[in-house]
Amino acid sequence: MIKMAFGLRWAGTGVFLATEIRVQFHEWLAIVTGTLTPGALLIFVAVLAPDLIAVTLIGSLVYSMFLIGQRVLNEAAYIRIDHKLNELYHASPLSPEAYFVGIAGGMLVAYLPPSLFVLVILELLHPLTLVAWLVLASCLLAVWAVSSTIGYVVSTLFKDMKTIWPYSALLTNLFGIVPPVFYPIRFVPIEWRSVVLLLPTSGAAVLVNNAAGLEAIGGNEAFLAATALAVEAVALFVFGIYWARRMARER
Amino acid sequence: MSPEALRAVDVRKVYHGRGSPDVEALRGVSLALRRGERIALLGRNGAGKTTFLRIASTLLIPTSGQIEVFGHDVVSTPEAVRPLIAVVPQEGKPFFHLTPREQVYCYLRARGLPREDAKSRTEAALEKMGLEDVADRLSVTLSGGQKQRAMVATVLATEAPLLFLDEPTIGLDPFARRAVWDVLRDLTRKGCTVLLTTHYLDEAEALSERLYIVEEGRILFEGTAEGAKRQIGGTLRISIENGGNHRERFASFGQGVAEGNSLHIITEPGRVHEIMDVALREHLSATVGPVSLEEAFLTIVGRSIDAE
């Protein structure tokens, strides 16, 4: 029944997800180098503003989760444009939605170990309450849903890998570096705060910082950020499934 | 289940360009594959072969026409078609960061095969494709031919009732090509149906029971390789050295094609003696050989180009 809910078919998702994990683990160096940007920022902050280290640790978790979308983008585009493996799988019983979720889930699991390491450091430096843990987990899951969908959708729009690279970098910087993900929201001018709360990455970081007691925000702001993040995650993920089904067959 | 593995009726496909003219890739293709047949689609680059294969394998929606796989409409019920087919895409490559063994096994498992079946079929496919020695090496380290064999092994291991292979032996050495042919023959003996496109005319001749010649989105010929050869006026080719200057002397014997100084005449066996007599009288050396499928193909497609 679950397999067929809303006409969706999930058979084979786990196997394809495991396939993607295996592919990524064979490229283990990419998993290590993926930690360089947040790692470098953590070192800068530890030296220049040690009181912000917990905020930066949470930021690096959110950033790493958003980076998974970039990896989904690159992987989905690579196996479609360069390997034509999408055709191998789309002309098979594996459904397009299982293919999409398999890639997104595979990237999540494969690139999780560095984040677990960051989580341990966070827990040592700034132990979280149960509520803060739940907020953190929910926010990271939502960011993964948003970024994976954006990555997958963008991957289907181009016919050449080189065209995709600038968009990949643009998305990462636009969502991960510019808004207050690695730094507190108090540095953002008041007129920009609403925009920042609506963005999935900075919204998630602000919510977790608030739950962790690192930076308090108003009740209305928390509601706005949480609602926006939830709506964005659900709506985009549903759109991602629709898009995956649509793009499995060219017109 | 339908007695036909595939039936296409008046399939048309127009690609609408953004800012460029529309391209009519298929202009009313109709064909049928019986169960257990091996069929080749031949045509020049851009003739529409891959477009047809992609439509038949649910990857592309046609502009009009009807196409069924085992009685299931590929446009309205792709979910019913997909478990029955498997595709080797043109220029497809395996996951570079999986080994051939992982590639085949993971694909079979994703198609829903139980573990043990997937394992045994993987081993059998690797052996048939001669990949045992490299089965545990990452595909990125394999040669181009080995990668292609891994891709073909992945699809053949499915033993899907209908297999689509788009240029499956491109880049393979003659031994590997013949290994693929053997596996395909074996699969059709078991009841699988095979539709392949190829640029290797010897492959089409050796492998396919029937063939379709496609040009500019239309089917120009349907039948056996022998039938294609007969269509061009004979089954034998007499090549006359320096015959280019004596073309008129041989004009009455059949279709003559000059190539450099040589003249090739396509004719029937009954007229060979007469032609050889004339060649002897003119002191010209001549050789007799069978007409090749390539000559038939060039003639059939050439006529169509001339007609346009």
Interface residues (C-beta under 8 A of the other chain):
Chain A: R9 A11 G12 V15 F16 A18 T19 R22 V23 Q24 H26 E27 I79 D82 H83 K84 L85 E87 L88 Y89 H90 A91 S92 P93 L94 S95 A248 R249 E250 R251
Chain B: R54 S57 T58 L59 L60 I61 P78 E79 R82 P83 I85 A86 V87 V88 P89 Q90 E91 G92 K93 P94 F95 F96 H97 L98 E102 C106 Y107 R109 A110 R111 G112 L138 M151 T154 V155 T158 F164
